[in-house]
Amino acid sequence: MNRYLICLIIGVCISGLAYAQEAELVADSLINRTDSVGFWSNGKVKHDARVDSLLALDIRLNRKKKSADGFRLQIFSTSGVGARERAQAIKARFLGKNPEYDVYVKFQSPDWKVRVGNFRNKSEVLKLKSLVKRDFPDAFIVPDQIEFPALLDNTISSYHLNPKKNE
């Protein structure tokens, strides 16, 4: 009986190893069949050289832009005599309490407007709105052209402009 049990255990182990080998071969063959461009084999994406030139052109064109679509919080708008001075006073009052934000005084005929921030999405500007709602209860979110944020490092753009240098 012991011999029979030992043979059974050895047989199960050998068949399990054989099945594992077969599963590995199936996985390798699937990768080889679906990897027609060699992406999985060497980790680099093969593409036409024109893609790099188009990417470099896009980067150059975007560098010429001084703004992007985004949102600001408008905290004040007025017209009439002394409107510019009142807008400047509101700007100074806001900066006194919140110096970390950029504040813009803008003239759109016939109104002087005070707008705050450079936000890429509404969720970012909603945080500011809730922060200042006590001092500026009539503040509202407006779509505007915003300034690009300052970049800390040029490694991304330099990589795309000189891909061969970074390999």
SERO-4910 file (N, C-alpha, C, O; in steps of 0.05 Angstrom, whole numbers):
BEGIN
 pado doro    nc1    nc2    nc3   cac1   cac2   cac3    cc1    cc2    cc3    oc1    oc2    oc3
  Met    A     16    -24      0      0      0      0     17     25      0     11     45    -14
  Asn    A     39     25     16     57     48     17     70     53    -10     73     76    -19
  Arg    A     77     32    -24     90     35    -50     70     47    -70     77     64    -86
  Tyr    A     45     38    -68     25     49    -86     20     78    -80     17     94   -100
  Leu    A     19     87    -56     15    115    -48     39    132    -57     35    154    -67
  Ile    A     63    122    -54     87    137    -62     87    141    -92     93    162   -103
  Cys    A     80    119   -107     79    121   -136     58    141   -145     62    155   -165
  Leu    A     36    141   -132     14    160   -139     23    189   -134     18    206   -151
  Ile    A     36    194   -112     46    221   -106     67    230   -127     66    253   -137
  Ile    A     85    213   -133    106    219   -153     93    224   -181    101    242   -195
  Gly    A     74    208   -188     60    211   -213     45    238   -215     46    251   -236
  Val    A     32    246   -193     18    272   -193     38    295   -195     33    314   -210
  Cys    A     60    293   -181     81    314   -183     92    317   -211     95    339   -221
  Ile    A     98    295   -224    109    295   -251     89    307   -271     97    322   -288
  Ser    A     64    299   -268     44    309   -287     39    339   -282     34    354   -301
  Gly    A     41    348   -257     38    376   -251     61    392   -263     56    414   -274
  Leu    A     85    382   -262    108    396   -274    106    397   -304    112    417   -316
  Ala    A     97    375   -316     93    375   -345     72    395   -353     75    408   -374
  Tyr    A     50    398   -338     29    417   -345     40    445   -342     33    463   -358
  Ala    A     56    451   -322     67    477   -318     85    485   -341     84    507   -351
  Gln    A    101    466   -351    118    471   -374    101    477   -398    108    495   -414
  Glu    A     79    463   -402     62    467   -425     49    494   -424     47    508   -444
  Ala    A     40    503   -400     28    529   -397     47    552   -404     40    572   -416
  Glu    A     73    548   -396     93    568   -402     98    570   -432    101    592   -442
  Leu    A     99    547   -445    102    547   -474     79    560   -488     83    575   -508
  Val    A     55    556   -479     31    568   -491     33    599   -487     27    614   -506
  Ala    A     41    608   -464     43    637   -459     64    649   -477     60    670   -489
  Asp    A     87    636   -480    108    646   -497     99    647   -526    105    667   -540
  Ser    A     85    627   -535     75    627   -563     55    649   -568     54    661   -589
  Leu    A     38    654   -548     18    676   -551     32    703   -553     25    720   -570
  Ile    A     53    708   -537     67    733   -538     81    736   -565     81    757   -577
  Asn    A     93    714   -574    107    715   -600     88    721   -623     95    735   -642
  Arg    A     64    709   -622     44    714   -643     33    742   -643     28    753   -664
  Thr    A     29    753   -619     17    780   -617     37    802   -618     30    826   -621
  Asp    A     63    796   -615     84    816   -614     96    820   -641    120    815   -645
  Ser    A     81    829   -660     91    831   -688    111    854   -691    127    853   -709
  Val    A    109    874   -674    128    897   -677    151    896   -658    169    913   -658
  Gly    A    152    875   -640    174    872   -622    172    889   -597    193    894   -584
  Phe    A    149    899   -590    146    916   -566    153    901   -541    168    912   -524
  Trp    A    143    877   -537    147    863   -512    175    851   -511    185    845   -489
  Ser    A    188    847   -533    213    833   -532    236    852   -524    255    843   -511
  Asn    A    235    878   -532    258    895   -524    250    919   -508    267    935   -500
  Gly    A    224    924   -503    215    946   -486    214    973   -500    207    993   -487
  Lys    A    221    975   -525    221   1000   -540    199    999   -561    195    978   -574
  Val    A    186   1021   -565    165   1022   -586    178   1030   -612    192   1050   -614
  Lys    A    173   1014   -632    183   1021   -659    163   1038   -673    139   1031   -674
  His    A    172   1060   -684    153   1078   -698    168   1092   -721    193   1092   -722
  Asp    A    153   1104   -737    164   1119   -760    179   1144   -750    170   1156   -730
  Ala    A    201   1151   -762    217   1174   -754    201   1200   -757    207   1219   -743
  Arg    A    181   1200   -774    165   1224   -777    149   1231   -752    142   1254   -747
  Val    A    144   1211   -735    129   1216   -710    146   1234   -692    135   1252   -680
  Asp    A    173   1229   -691    190   1246   -675    191   1275   -685    191   1294   -670
  Ser    A    191   1278   -712    191   1305   -723    165   1319   -718    165   1343   -713
  Leu    A    142   1305   -719    116   1317   -713    115   1325   -683    104   1346   -676
  Leu    A    125   1308   -666    125   1314   -637    143   1339   -632    135   1356   -616
  Ala    A    166   1341   -644    183   1364   -640    169   1389   -651    171   1410   -638
  Leu    A    155   1387   -673    140   1410   -684    118   1419   -665    114   1443   -660
  Asp    A    104   1399   -653     83   1406   -634     94   1420   -609     82   1439   -599
  Ile    A    117   1411   -600    130   1423   -577    138   1452   -583    134   1470   -567
  Arg    A    150   1456   -607    158   1484   -615    134   1502   -617    135   1525   -608
  Leu    A    111   1492   -629     88   1509   -631     75   1515   -604     66   1538   -599
  Asn    A     75   1496   -586     64   1501   -559     81   1520   -543     71   1534   -526
  Arg    A    108   1520   -548    125   1539   -534    119   1568   -542    123   1586   -526
  Lys    A    110   1572   -567    103   1599   -576     78   1609   -562     74   1633   -559
  Lys    A     60   1591   -554     36   1599   -541     43   1610   -514     60   1600   -500
  Lys    A     29   1630   -506     33   1642   -480     10   1635   -460     12   1641   -437
  Ser    A    -10   1621   -470    -33   1615   -453    -46   1589   -462    -41   1578   -483
  Ala    A    -65   1579   -445    -80   1555   -451   -108   1559   -440   -113   1577   -425
  Asp    A   -127   1542   -449   -154   1544   -439   -154   1534   -410   -142   1514   -403
  Gly    A   -168   1549   -393   -170   1541   -365   -192   1558   -352   -211   1567   -364
  Phe    A   -188   1561   -325   -209   1575   -309   -196   1594   -290   -173   1590   -281
  Arg    A   -211   1615   -283   -203   1633   -262   -228   1639   -245   -250   1633   -253
  Leu    A   -223   1650   -222   -244   1658   -204   -247   1689   -206   -229   1703   -199
  Gln    A   -270   1698   -215   -275   1726   -217   -287   1735   -191   -308   1726   -182
  Ile    A   -273   1754   -177   -281   1762   -151   -294   1790   -151   -306   1799   -131
  Phe    A   -291   1805   -173   -301   1832   -174   -304   1841   -203   -288   1834   -220
  Ser    A   -325   1857   -208   -330   1869   -234   -346   1895   -230   -366   1895   -216
  Thr    A   -336   1916   -242   -351   1942   -240   -345   1959   -263   -325   1955   -278
  Ser    A   -361   1980   -267   -356   2000   -288   -363   2027   -276   -373   2030   -253
  Gly    A   -357   2048   -291   -363   2075   -282   -338   2089   -273   -315   2080   -276
  Val    A   -343   2113   -261   -321   2130   -251   -307   2116   -228   -319   2107   -209
  Gly    A   -280   2116   -230   -264   2104   -209   -264   2074   -208   -255   2062   -189
  Ala    A   -274   2061   -229   -276   2032   -230   -248   2019   -229   -244   1998   -216
  Arg    A   -229   2030   -244   -202   2019   -244   -189   2019   -216   -177   2000   -208
  Glu    A   -192   2041   -203   -181   2044   -176   -193   2024   -156   -180   2013   -139
  Arg    A   -220   2021   -158   -233   2001   -141   -224   1973   -147   -220   1957   -128
  Ala    A   -220   1967   -172   -210   1940   -180   -182   1936   -169   -175   1914   -159
  Gln    A   -164   1956   -170   -137   1954   -159   -138   1950   -129   -122   1936   -118
  Ala    A   -157   1964   -116   -160   1961    -87   -169   1933    -79   -159   1922    -59
  Ile    A   -187   1921    -95   -196   1894    -90   -172   1874    -94   -169   1856    -78
  Lys    A   -157   1879   -115   -133   1863   -120   -114   1864    -96   -105   1843    -86
  Ala    A   -109   1888    -86    -91   1890    -63   -102   1877    -38    -87   1864    -23
  Arg    A   -128   1879    -34   -141   1867    -11   -139   1836    -12   -133   1823      7
  Phe    A   -143   1825    -36   -142   1796    -40   -113   1787    -35   -109   1767    -21
  Leu    A    -94   1801    -48    -66   1792    -45    -56   1795    -16    -38   1780     -8
  Gly    A    -67   1813     -1    -60   1816     27    -66   1790     43    -52   1783     61
  Lys    A    -88   1777     36    -96   1753     50    -87   1727     36    -84   1707     50
  Asn    A    -83   1728     10    -76   1704     -6    -53   1711    -25    -57   1711    -49
  Pro    A    -29   1715    -15     -7   1723    -33      3   1701    -52     18   1707    -71
  Glu    A     -5   1676    -47      4   1654    -64     -9   1652    -91     -1   1636   -108
  Tyr    A    -31   1668    -95    -45   1666   -121    -38   1690   -139    -32   1712   -129
  Asp    A    -39   1685   -165    -36   1707   -185    -63   1721   -187    -84   1707   -189
  Val    A    -63   1747   -188    -87   1763   -190    -85   1781   -215    -64   1793   -219
  Tyr    A   -106   1782   -231   -106   1797   -256   -128   1817   -256   -151   1811   -250
  Val    A   -122   1842   -262   -142   1863   -267   -144   1866   -297   -124   1871   -311
  Lys    A   -168   1863   -307   -173   1861   -336   -195   1881   -343   -216   1882   -330
  Phe    A   -191   1895   -365   -212   1913   -375   -226   1900   -399   -213   1895   -419
  Gln    A   -252   1895   -396   -268   1886   -418   -291   1906   -420   -309   1906   -403
  Ser    A   -290   1923   -440   -309   1945   -442   -338   1937   -436   -347   1918   -448
  Pro    A   -351   1950   -418   -344   1974   -402   -335   1968   -374   -334   1986   -357
  Asp    A   -328   1943   -368   -323   1934   -341   -293   1929   -335   -278   1921   -352
  Trp    A   -286   1935   -310   -260   1926   -299   -266   1902   -282   -284   1901   -265
  Lys    A   -250   1881   -287   -254   1855   -273   -229   1846   -259   -207   1851   -268
  Val    A   -233   1834   -236   -211   1823   -220   -214   1793   -220   -234   1782   -211
  Arg    A   -194   1779   -231   -195   1750   -233   -170   1738   -220   -149   1749   -220
  Val    A   -174   1714   -209   -153   1702   -193   -147   1674   -203   -164   1658   -210
  Gly    A   -120   1668   -204   -111   1641   -209   -107   1633   -238   -115   1647   -257
  Asn    A    -94   1610   -241    -90   1597   -267    -97   1567   -263    -79   1551   -256
  Phe    A   -122   1560   -266   -131   1533   -260   -138   1518   -285   -151   1529   -303
  Arg    A   -128   1493   -287   -133   1477   -311   -160   1464   -311   -170   1456   -332
  Asn    A   -172   1460   -287   -198   1447   -286   -215   1460   -264   -204   1474   -247
  Lys    A   -241   1455   -265   -259   1468   -246   -255   1459   -217   -260   1474   -199
  Ser    A   -247   1434   -214   -244   1424   -186   -222   1439   -171   -225   1443   -147
  Glu    A   -202   1448   -185   -180   1464   -172   -191   1491   -164   -185   1500   -142
  Val    A   -207   1504   -181   -216   1531   -175   -239   1530   -154   -243   1550   -139
  Leu    A   -253   1508   -152   -274   1506   -131   -262   1507   -103   -275   1517    -85
  Lys    A   -238   1496   -100   -225   1498    -73   -220   1527    -66   -224   1535    -43
  Leu    A   -210   1543    -85   -205   1571    -79   -232   1586    -74   -233   1602    -56
  Lys    A   -252   1579    -89   -278   1592    -85   -289   1588    -57   -298   1606    -44
  Ser    A   -286   1563    -47   -296   1558    -20   -278   1571      1   -288   1578     23
  Leu    A   -253   1575     -6   -235   1589     13   -241   1619     16   -238   1630     38
  Val    A   -250   1632     -6   -254   1661     -5   -283   1669     -5   -289   1693     -7
  Lys    A   -302   1650     -2   -330   1657     -4   -339   1676     18   -359   1691     14
  Arg    A   -326   1676     41   -333   1695     62   -327   1724     55   -343   1742     59
  Asp    A   -303   1728     43   -295   1755     35   -307   1764      8   -311   1788      4
  Phe    A   -311   1745     -9   -322   1751    -36   -345   1732    -42   -342   1713    -58
  Pro    A   -368   1738    -31   -391   1719    -34   -402   1718    -63   -416   1699    -70
  Asp    A   -397   1739    -79   -407   1739   -106   -387   1728   -126   -391   1730   -151
  Ala    A   -365   1716   -117   -345   1705   -135   -356   1682   -151   -373   1666   -141
  Phe    A   -347   1680   -176   -356   1658   -193   -334   1649   -212   -316   1665   -218
  Ile    A   -337   1625   -222   -317   1613   -239   -322   1621   -268   -344   1621   -278
  Val    A   -300   1629   -282   -302   1637   -310   -281   1623   -326   -259   1619   -317
  Pro    A   -289   1615   -350   -268   1604   -368   -251   1627   -378   -261   1649   -384
  Asp    A   -225   1622   -380   -206   1643   -389   -181   1631   -400   -177   1607   -398
  Gln    A   -165   1647   -412   -138   1638   -421   -119   1641   -398   -116   1663   -387
  Ile    A   -107   1619   -390    -90   1620   -366    -61   1617   -375    -55   1608   -397
  Glu    A    -43   1626   -357    -14   1624   -362     -5   1595   -356    -16   1582   -339
  Phe    A     15   1586   -371     26   1560   -366     40   1560   -340     53   1580   -332
  Pro    A     39   1538   -325     54   1537   -300     84   1535   -305     92   1525   -326
  Ala    A    100   1545   -287    129   1544   -290    138   1515   -288    129   1501   -269
  Leu    A    155   1506   -306    165   1478   -306    190   1477   -289    207   1495   -291
  Leu    A    193   1456   -273    217   1453   -257    240   1441   -272    263   1445   -265
  Asp    A    233   1425   -293    254   1410   -307    247   1407   -336    223   1403   -343
  Asn    A    266   1410   -353    261   1408   -382    267   1380   -393    271   1378   -417
  Thr    A    269   1360   -377    278   1334   -386    258   1322   -406    266   1308   -425
  Ile    A    232   1327   -403    213   1315   -421    215   1327   -448    217   1313   -468
  Ser    A    216   1354   -450    217   1367   -476    244   1362   -489    246   1359   -513
  Ser    A    266   1361   -473    292   1356   -485    294   1328   -495    308   1322   -515
  Tyr    A    280   1309   -482    280   1282   -491    267   1280   -518    277   1266   -536
  His    A    244   1293   -521    229   1290   -546    243   1306   -569    239   1299   -592
  Leu    A    258   1326   -562    272   1341   -583    297   1326   -592    305   1328   -616
  Asn    A    310   1312   -574    334   1297   -580    333   1268   -570    347   1261   -552
  Pro    A    315   1252   -582    311   1225   -571    336   1208   -573    340   1191   -555
  Lys    A    353   1211   -593    377   1194   -596    397   1200   -574    412   1182   -565
  Lys    A    399   1225   -565    417   1234   -545    412   1220   -518    430   1216   -502
  Asn    A    386   1213   -513    378   1203   -487    377   1173   -485    369   1162   -465
  Glu    A    385   1158   -505    383   1129   -505    407   1116   -491    408   1092   -489
***
